[in-house]
Amino acid sequence: MITESPAQKLKLKSSPKDVFMYLLAIGVLYVSVVSFIALLHQYINFIFPDLLNYYYYTGILNTILWSTSALIVVFPTYLLLSWLLNRDIAREPEKKELRIRRWLIYFTLFISAITIIVDLISLIYNFLGGELTIRFLLKVLVIFLVAAAVFGFYIWDLRRKDIMKSMKTRIIAGVASAVVLISIFGGFFITGTPVHQRQVRLDERRVGDLQMIQNEIVNYWMQKGEIPESLDVLENDITGFKPPVDPETNAAYEYRIVDPLTFELCAVFKTSTSYAVQTYKGIPEQITPYYDPYQQNWNHDKGRVCFVRKIDSELFKPQTKD
């Protein structure tokens, strides 16, 4: 009669805790890898902008914020889970042969290998097609290095015998943590600090308020045939409109009549809609963060900015009474 070794029995019977821990660990690893690659790709997009992508800055900003948020949460979680699992294996070496552990590691190796192969195919395809650019090459290199690092680590992890005593494990964890931290802090040079982001959101609210006021002034002109004397005149109990105020100071926006067809709206902004982006020659150039044909006349610098608007009486004709 053939008897199974304790390791073989354990290999067949993973506890619910083991399944939970390993699935969670591999899940946060995948999220960490995807977020890290996405973050580095956005840095490349920022340094080498695609001028055909009108909304590139908005997309870069949102992706950086999401990727950074994900890395801040999931990467430390992965390190903690890895430490707990390694400690568990150090106490019970038989658990190194757990079926769930080996299946997930080999599945990760499979995904990494496929990623490397597809990455190289894409590189060769673009090379043969003559469409290689620095932007594309850097993105391919990022994917290759990250996938190769994951593949190499788990090949080593399968072969190593000392789980908790290996100095290499600490070195790898330290290097990976340093790289992730550097990549996260690098985003602050593009997105700014959380305080800066709040100021950006407040300025976006101010622009929206001014747009709303402008529309109401034009509607008033079309209804009355004249520009309102003050913003208080625009208040309407029927439509429910009330002139908005500054979201931070609660002060009324400045409004001034220049002539019978021209008016001026002013607000105090905390940020600028122009951002310095490095060109291919390495010379900083001021460009608009995104392109929108209906938003270009609301670009602003930091500080008090006034927008002069003139109503085209031919385009916006007052309603005549029969």
N, C-alpha and C positions, 0 to 999 in steps of 0.2 A: 504494500500500500504506500502510495506516494503522499508524503505530507508537505504542506506548504510552509515556507518560512514565514516568520512574523512579518517580514517586509512585504512578502507576496500577499498575505492576508490584508495588510494595511493598504496595499496598492489597490485592492479590490473594494475596500470599504473606506471611502473618504467621509469624514463626518460633515454635517451641514455647516459647521463652522469653517472647516477647510475649504469647502466649495465657495462659501461666501467671501472669505478672505482672498482667495486666489482670483475669483472673478472680479472682485472689486479692485484688486491690485492691477490686474491686466487692463481693466477698463480705464482706470485713471492714467495708466501708462499711455494708452492710445490717445486719450484726450490731451495729455501733456505733449506728446509728439506732434499731433496735428496742430495744436495751438502754437507750439514753438516754431514749426515750419511756417505757419501762416504769419506769425509775427515777423520773422526774418524776411519773408517775401514782401511784406508791407514796407519794411525799411528799404528794401531794394527798389520798390515802386516809388518811394519818396525821393531817393537819391537819384534815380534814373526815371523821371516821370514820363508817361506816355501822353504826349500832347494831344492825341486823338481822343483821349478819355476825358471828357469835359468834367466829370464828377469825381475825378480820381482822388482829390483830397478828402472829400467827405467819406468815400469808401475806405480809404486808408485809415482815417481817424477812427471810424467805427470798428473796423477789424482789429486795430491795435488795442483799443479799449477792451473788446471782448476777449482777445487772445491773452492780454495781460491779466485780466480778471480770472480767466480760467487757470492760467499758470500759477497765480498766487494761491489758488485753492487746491488744485489737483496735484501739482508737483510735490509739495510738502506731504500731501496725503499718500502719494506713492512711496516716498522715502520712508514714512512712518510704517506703512504696511509691509514694505520690504524688510525693514528692521525687525518687525514683529514676527514675520514668517521665518526669517533666518534664525531668530532666537528660538523659535519653536523647533526648527530642524536641528539646531545645536543640542537641544534637550532630548529630542527623539530623532536620531539620525535616520531611522527607517522612513520618516516622512519625506525624505528627499525623493523617494520612489513613488510618491503619491501619483495616482493616475491623472487626477485633475491638474496637478502641477506640470507634469511632463506634457500632457496634451496642450495646455495653454502655452507652454514655452515653445513647443514645436510649431504651433499655429502662429505664434509671433514671428518665429524664424521664417515661416512660409510667407507671411505678409511682407516682412522685410526684404526677402529675396525677390519677390515679385515686384516690389517697389523699385529696387535697384535695377532689375532687368528692364522694366518699363521706362525708367529714367534714362538709362543708356540708349534704349531704342529711340526715345524722343530726341536725345542729343544727336545721334547719328542721322536721324531723319531730317532734322533742321540743318545739320551740317551739309548733307547732300543737296538740300534744297536751297542752300545759300542764304538762309534766314537767321543765321546766328548773330546775336547781339550780346553785349555785356550783360544787359538786364536778364536775358534768357539764360545765359551761361551761369550766372550767379545763382539763379533759382534752381537750376539743375544741380549745381554743386551743393547747395543747401540740402536738397532732398537726398542726394547720394550720401553725404556725410552723416546725416541723421540716421538714415536707414542702415548704413554700414555700422554705425556705432551701436545701434540696438541689436543688430545681428551678431556682431562680435561679442557684445556683452553676454548675450544669452548662450552663445556657444561656449564661452568661458564658464558661465554659471553652471552649465550641465556637466562640465568636466571637473570642476574644482571639488576638492574634498573637504577642505577646512572652510566652514561656513562663517563662524563668528570671529575667528582669530586672524583672518586674512587682512593684512594691511592694504592690499590692493582694493578691497571692497571700500574701505574708508577713503582711499585716494580717488576712486571712481566717483563715489558719492560727492566728495568735495569738489572735484572738477566739474561734474554735472551741475551742482548747485551754483557754482561760481558763474558758469556760462549762462544759466537761466537768469540769475540775478542781473548780470550785465545786460542781457537782452531786455529785461524788464525796465531797468533804469534808462536804457537807451531810448525807450519810448517817450520819456518825459521831455526829451529834446524836441520831439515832434508834437506830441499832444499837450505838453505842459503839465503842470501839477494839477491835482484835483481842484485847488482854488481857482486856477486859471480856467479850467473847464467850466466851473460854475459861472465865471464871468462871461465866458463865451455864450453859455445858455441864456444868461440874462440879456446880453446884447442881441441875441436872436429874438428874444421876446420884445425888446424895444423896437427892433425893425418891424416885427409883426404888428405892433401897436401903431407905428407910424403909417404903415400900409393901410391899416383899418381906418385910421383917421383920414388919410388922403381919399380913400374911396367914399367916405361919408361926405367930405367936402365937395367932391365932384357930383355926388348925388344931390346935394343941397343946391349946387349951382344949376343943375338940370331941372330941379323943381322950382327954384325961386328966381333964377336968372341973375344971381349975385353970389359972391363969396361970403360966407358967414363972418360976422364981426368978431366972434370969439368961438372957442371950442364948446363953451357951455350951450350955445345955440343948437348944437348938434344933438343934444340929449333929447331922446324921444321915448315917451312912455308907451307908445303903441308898439314900436319895434323892439323896445327894451334896450336900445343903444345908449351907452353912457361912455363919454370919452375916457379911454384908459389912461392910467398914470404910470409913472416909472415904477417897475416892479420892485426896486430896491429901496428907493427913497420915498415913494408915494407922492412925489412932486409931479405937478402937471407938466406935460410936454409944452415946449415953447411954440407959439403960433403967432405969425405976423403977416399982415397983408402988405404986399409990396405994391401992387396996383390992382385995378379992377379984375384982372384975369390971373394975377400971379400971387402966390402965397409961399410962405416959408415955414418949414417944420424943423425943430431942433431937438436934439437929445444929447445926453452925456454918455459916451460909451467907455467901457473899460478895456476893450481890446480892439484890434484892427483886423479887417477882413483881408489884408494882404500878408502873405507869408514868404519869407526868403527861402528859395529853393535853389540848390546847387545845380548849375547847368553842366553840360558835358565838358566845358572848358574849365570847370572848377570856379567859375565866377558867380557869386550869389546874384540872383535876379528876383525882383519883386513880381509876383504873379498872383492872380486871383485863385483862391483855393478850389473853387468850382465854377463851372460856367452855367449860367441860366439866363437866357435872353430877357426874362422878365424881372431879374433881380439885380442886374448890373448897376442900375441907378440907385442902389441902396448900399453900395460899398462905402466903408467909412474907416477913418483912422481912430486912434485912441483920443479921448477927450470930447469936447463939445463940437458937434458937427451939425451943420444946417443943410437941409435939402430944399432947394428952390424948385417949385413946380408951377408951370404955366399951363392953364387950361386952354385947349384948342377949341375955340367957340364953333368951329366948323365940324369938328369931330364929335364934341359933346354939346349938342344943341339943346338949349332950354326948351322945355315943353311949352307949347303955345296953347292958350285957352280959346276955345271956339266961342 
